[in-house]
Amino acid sequence: MPKAKRKGQKGNFHQTLTPLLFLSPNALIFVVFIIIPAVQGLRMSVMDWSILGTPKYIGLRNFERLLRDRVFGITVRNTVVYSLFMVLLITVFSLLLALLLYRNTLRGERLFRSAFYLPSLLSMITVGIAWRFIMGDEMGIINYVLRAWGAGEVGWLSDPKFAMGSVIFVSVWAQAGYYMVIMISGLQAIPQELYEAATIDGCGRKQSFWHITLPMLKSTVLVVIVLATISSFKAYELINVMTGGGPGYSTKFIVQQVYQVAFTEDRMGYASAMSVVLMAIIGVFTLLQFKLTGKEQDYE
C-alpha cells in the first residue's frame, strides 16, 4: 500500500506546475502592463524627459517643482474633495439600494436592479455627453424647464459654485448601481438564522441593522470604499467631457493635469513625478481605510 502523504509535504512537479501554468497569463499581463510601466514611471520621474529629446537625470528636482506648482496644488485639492464626497455618497446610496432590493420581496425587483445597474455599463464618455445636454446652460433640459417656469438659469457646469457638485452627482449616478450589486452579494451572504434569533430575542429592524447587518457587512463595505476610492482618483473621461476641468481650475483633477503636462506641454518627466504623487496619495488613502475599518477582515 502507498504510504500516506505527510502533512505539509509538497506536491509533485506536475501538481506544482499546473497551477503556475494557469496563473502565468495573468501574471504576464500584470508584469507587462502594471509592474514595468510603474518602474518606468518611477525612473522617468527623476529625469528631464521629452518625447523627442534625450532623457537627462535631474534627481528630485521635479518633485521640488511640484511643491511650488500652484496649479498642481489646486488639482490635488480638487481630487481629494471629489474623492471624499464621491466615496461617501456611493457607499451610502449603494447600501440603501441594496437594502431595498436584496430580499426579493418587491414586485419588479429585478427590473429595478437592472435599471440602477445599467448606467454602470455605459461608457463614461457617453454618460458625460448625455448629462452635458441635460445640464448645459443654453441647450440644457434642466435650464429649459427652469426658464419655462419663469426661473433663472443655473450654470450647472459653467459656475464654479455648482460645477464640482454636478460632476460628483453624475459620478454617483453612473457608478452606484455597480457597487449596489457588490453590497447585495454581501447582504445575501449573511445567514438568515441571525435575524431569526434576533427577532426571537425581541430586536427590531434598527437593532438588527446596527448589530447584525453592519458588522457582517464590514468586509463588503471596505471593498466598496477601496474600489470607489481608486476609481475616483482615476476619473478622467467624465470630467473631461462635462467640464474640461473648468470653469477655471474648479474641476481639474490630477489625472487631467498629468495628461496636459505630458502630451500638451511635452514634459514627460514632470508628468511622471505627478503620477508618482498620485500613486502615493491613493496608497495613503487605501491604508487609512484599512486602518479605520479594522486590521482583520473576514472574507469568507
C-alpha positions as CSV (number, residue, x, y, z in Angstrom):
1,M,0.0,0.0,0.0
2,P,1.3,3.5,-0.8
3,K,2.5,5.5,2.1
4,A,0.2,8.2,3.4
5,K,1.3,11.7,2.4
6,R,2.6,13.6,5.4
7,K,1.0,16.9,6.4
8,G,2.8,19.8,4.9
9,Q,4.6,17.7,2.3
10,K,4.8,19.5,-1.1
11,G,3.1,18.1,-4.2
12,N,5.0,16.5,-7.1
13,F,6.3,18.5,-10.1
14,H,3.1,18.3,-12.1
15,Q,0.9,19.4,-9.1
16,T,3.1,22.4,-8.7
17,L,3.5,23.3,-12.4
18,T,-0.2,23.1,-13.3
19,P,-1.4,26.0,-11.1
20,L,1.6,28.1,-12.3
21,L,0.7,27.5,-15.9
22,F,-2.9,28.6,-15.3
23,L,-1.6,31.7,-13.5
24,S,1.1,32.6,-16.0
25,P,-1.1,34.5,-18.5
26,N,-2.5,36.9,-15.8
27,A,0.9,37.2,-14.2
28,L,2.5,38.1,-17.6
29,I,-0.2,40.7,-18.2
30,F,0.3,42.1,-14.7
31,V,4.1,42.4,-15.2
32,V,3.9,43.8,-18.7
33,F,1.1,46.4,-18.2
34,I,1.5,47.2,-14.4
35,I,4.9,46.4,-13.0
36,I,7.1,47.5,-15.9
37,P,5.1,50.8,-16.6
38,A,5.3,51.6,-12.8
39,V,9.0,51.1,-12.7
40,Q,9.4,53.1,-15.9
41,G,7.3,55.9,-14.4
42,L,9.5,56.0,-11.3
43,R,12.6,56.2,-13.5
44,M,11.1,59.0,-15.6
45,S,10.1,61.0,-12.5
46,V,13.7,61.7,-11.7
47,M,14.6,62.8,-15.3
48,D,14.1,65.8,-17.6
49,W,12.4,63.9,-20.4
50,S,10.6,65.0,-23.5
51,I,9.1,62.7,-26.2
52,L,11.7,63.6,-28.8
53,G,14.5,64.6,-26.5
54,T,17.2,62.8,-24.7
55,P,16.5,62.0,-21.1
56,K,18.6,63.8,-18.5
57,Y,18.9,62.8,-14.9
58,I,17.9,65.6,-12.5
59,G,17.3,63.8,-9.2
60,L,14.4,65.1,-7.2
61,R,14.1,68.4,-8.9
62,N,10.7,67.5,-10.5
63,F,9.3,66.9,-7.0
64,E,10.7,70.2,-5.8
65,R,8.9,71.9,-8.6
66,L,5.6,70.2,-7.6
67,L,5.9,71.8,-4.1
68,R,5.9,75.3,-5.8
69,D,3.3,74.5,-8.5
70,R,0.1,76.3,-7.7
71,V,-2.0,74.6,-10.3
72,F,-0.9,71.1,-9.2
73,G,-1.8,72.1,-5.6
74,I,-5.3,73.1,-6.8
75,T,-5.7,69.8,-8.7
76,V,-4.7,67.8,-5.6
77,R,-7.3,69.7,-3.5
78,N,-10.0,69.1,-6.1
79,T,-9.1,65.4,-6.4
80,V,-9.3,64.9,-2.7
81,V,-12.6,66.8,-2.3
82,Y,-14.1,64.9,-5.2
83,S,-12.9,61.5,-3.9
84,L,-14.1,62.1,-0.3
85,F,-17.6,63.1,-1.4
86,M,-17.9,60.6,-4.1
87,V,-16.8,57.7,-2.0
88,L,-19.1,58.7,0.9
89,L,-22.2,59.1,-1.3
90,I,-21.6,56.0,-3.3
91,T,-21.1,53.9,-0.2
92,V,-24.3,55.3,1.4
93,F,-26.5,55.1,-1.7
94,S,-25.3,51.7,-2.8
95,L,-26.0,50.3,0.6
96,L,-29.5,51.9,0.7
97,L,-30.3,50.5,-2.7
98,A,-29.0,47.1,-1.7
99,L,-31.1,47.1,1.4
100,L,-34.2,47.8,-0.6
101,L,-33.6,45.3,-3.4
102,Y,-31.8,42.2,-1.9
103,R,-34.8,40.4,-0.3
104,N,-36.7,39.6,-3.4
105,T,-39.9,40.8,-1.8
106,L,-40.7,43.8,-4.0
107,R,-42.7,43.4,-7.2
108,G,-40.5,44.1,-10.2
109,E,-37.4,44.0,-8.1
110,R,-35.2,42.5,-10.9
111,L,-36.3,45.3,-13.1
112,F,-35.3,47.9,-10.6
113,R,-31.9,46.2,-10.1
114,S,-31.3,46.3,-13.8
115,A,-32.4,49.9,-14.0
116,F,-29.9,51.0,-11.3
117,Y,-27.1,48.8,-12.7
118,L,-27.5,49.9,-16.3
119,P,-25.7,53.2,-16.0
120,S,-22.5,51.5,-14.8
121,L,-22.4,49.6,-18.2
122,L,-22.3,52.8,-20.2
123,S,-19.1,54.5,-21.2
124,M,-18.2,57.5,-19.1
125,I,-17.9,59.5,-22.3
126,T,-21.5,58.6,-23.2
127,V,-22.6,59.5,-19.7
128,G,-20.7,62.8,-19.9
129,I,-22.3,63.8,-23.2
130,A,-25.8,62.9,-22.1
131,W,-25.5,64.9,-18.9
132,R,-23.9,67.8,-20.7
133,F,-27.1,68.0,-22.7
134,I,-29.2,67.8,-19.5
135,M,-27.1,70.3,-17.5
136,G,-26.0,72.7,-20.3
137,D,-26.5,76.4,-19.9
138,E,-28.5,77.3,-23.0
139,M,-29.5,74.0,-24.5
140,G,-29.7,72.0,-21.3
141,I,-33.0,70.3,-20.4
142,I,-32.9,71.5,-16.8
143,N,-32.4,75.1,-17.6
144,Y,-35.1,74.9,-20.3
145,V,-37.6,73.7,-17.7
146,L,-36.4,76.5,-15.3
147,R,-37.0,79.1,-18.0
148,A,-40.4,77.7,-18.8
149,W,-41.3,78.1,-15.1
150,G,-40.0,81.7,-15.1
151,A,-36.9,81.0,-13.0
152,G,-33.4,82.0,-13.9
153,E,-30.8,79.7,-15.5
154,V,-28.2,77.9,-13.3
155,G,-24.7,77.4,-14.5
156,W,-24.5,73.7,-13.5
157,L,-21.3,73.2,-15.5
158,S,-20.1,76.8,-16.0
159,D,-20.4,78.2,-12.5
160,P,-17.5,77.2,-10.0
161,K,-20.1,77.0,-7.2
162,F,-22.1,74.2,-9.0
163,A,-19.6,72.5,-11.3
164,M,-17.9,70.2,-8.7
165,G,-21.3,69.2,-7.2
166,S,-22.7,68.5,-10.7
167,V,-19.7,66.2,-11.5
168,I,-20.0,64.4,-8.2
169,F,-23.7,63.9,-8.7
170,V,-23.3,62.4,-12.2
171,S,-20.4,60.2,-11.0
172,V,-22.5,58.8,-8.2
173,W,-25.5,58.3,-10.6
174,A,-23.3,56.4,-13.0
175,Q,-21.5,54.1,-10.6
176,A,-23.8,53.5,-7.6
177,G,-25.5,50.6,-9.4
178,Y,-22.2,48.7,-9.8
179,Y,-21.4,49.0,-6.1
180,M,-25.1,48.1,-5.2
181,V,-24.5,44.7,-6.8
182,I,-21.5,44.2,-4.5
183,M,-23.5,45.2,-1.5
184,I,-26.3,42.9,-2.4
185,S,-23.9,39.9,-2.6
186,G,-22.6,40.8,0.9
187,L,-26.2,41.1,2.3
188,Q,-27.2,37.8,0.8
189,A,-24.2,36.1,2.4
190,I,-25.4,37.0,5.9
191,P,-27.1,33.9,7.5
192,Q,-30.8,34.5,7.9
193,E,-30.7,32.5,11.2
194,L,-29.0,35.5,12.9
195,Y,-32.0,37.7,12.1
196,E,-34.4,35.0,13.2
197,A,-32.6,34.7,16.5
198,A,-32.6,38.4,16.9
199,T,-36.3,38.6,16.3
200,I,-36.9,35.9,18.9
201,D,-34.8,38.0,21.4
202,G,-37.1,41.0,20.7
203,C,-34.7,43.0,18.4
204,G,-36.3,45.4,16.0
205,R,-35.2,46.2,12.5
206,K,-33.0,49.1,13.6
207,Q,-31.2,47.0,16.2
208,S,-30.7,44.1,13.8
209,F,-29.3,46.6,11.2
210,W,-26.8,48.1,13.7
211,H,-25.8,44.9,15.5
212,I,-26.0,42.3,12.7
213,T,-26.1,43.8,9.2
214,L,-23.4,46.4,9.5
215,P,-20.9,44.2,11.4
216,M,-21.4,41.3,9.0
217,L,-21.1,43.7,6.0
218,K,-17.9,45.3,7.2
219,S,-15.7,43.5,4.7
220,T,-18.0,44.3,1.8
221,V,-18.2,47.9,2.7
222,L,-14.4,48.0,2.9
223,V,-14.2,46.6,-0.6
224,V,-16.6,49.2,-1.9
225,I,-14.7,52.0,-0.3
226,V,-11.4,50.9,-1.7
227,L,-12.7,50.3,-5.2
228,A,-14.6,53.6,-5.2
229,T,-11.5,55.5,-3.9
230,I,-9.3,54.1,-6.7
231,S,-11.9,54.9,-9.3
232,S,-12.4,58.4,-8.1
233,F,-8.7,59.2,-8.2
234,K,-8.5,57.9,-11.8
235,A,-11.6,59.9,-13.0
236,Y,-10.8,61.4,-16.4
237,E,-13.3,60.8,-19.2
238,L,-16.5,62.0,-17.5
239,I,-14.9,65.2,-16.2
240,N,-13.1,65.9,-19.4
241,V,-16.4,65.7,-21.4
242,M,-18.6,67.5,-19.0
243,T,-16.4,70.4,-17.9
244,G,-13.0,70.0,-19.4
245,G,-11.6,70.8,-16.0
246,G,-13.3,74.1,-15.8
247,P,-14.6,76.6,-15.2
248,G,-11.1,77.8,-14.5
249,Y,-9.5,75.1,-12.4
250,S,-12.6,74.3,-10.4
251,T,-12.9,70.7,-11.6
252,K,-9.4,70.0,-12.8
253,F,-8.0,66.8,-11.2
254,I,-4.5,65.3,-11.1
255,V,-5.1,62.9,-14.0
256,Q,-6.2,65.8,-16.3
257,Q,-3.1,67.8,-15.2
258,V,-0.8,64.8,-15.9
259,Y,-2.2,64.4,-19.4
260,Q,-1.8,68.1,-20.2
261,V,1.7,68.3,-18.9
262,A,2.8,65.1,-20.6
263,F,1.2,65.3,-24.0
264,T,0.4,69.0,-24.5
265,E,3.5,70.6,-22.8
266,D,5.8,67.6,-23.6
267,R,7.2,67.3,-20.1
268,M,7.1,63.6,-19.6
269,G,9.4,63.6,-16.6
270,Y,7.4,66.2,-14.7
271,A,4.2,64.4,-15.5
272,S,5.7,61.2,-14.2
273,A,6.5,62.9,-10.9
274,M,2.8,63.9,-10.7
275,S,1.8,60.3,-11.3
276,V,4.1,59.1,-8.6
277,V,2.5,61.6,-6.2
278,L,-1.0,60.4,-7.3
279,M,0.1,56.8,-6.6
280,A,1.3,57.7,-3.2
281,I,-1.9,59.5,-2.3
282,I,-4.0,56.5,-3.4
283,G,-1.8,54.3,-1.3
284,V,-2.1,56.5,1.8
285,F,-5.9,56.7,1.4
286,T,-6.2,52.9,1.0
287,L,-4.0,52.2,4.1
288,L,-6.1,54.7,6.1
289,Q,-9.3,52.9,5.0
290,F,-7.9,49.6,6.1
291,K,-6.7,51.1,9.4
292,L,-10.0,52.7,10.2
293,T,-12.2,49.8,9.1
294,G,-10.1,47.2,11.0
295,K,-6.9,45.3,10.5
296,E,-8.6,41.9,10.4
297,Q,-11.3,41.2,7.8
298,D,-13.3,38.1,7.3
299,Y,-13.8,37.5,3.6
300,E,-15.2,34.0,3.8
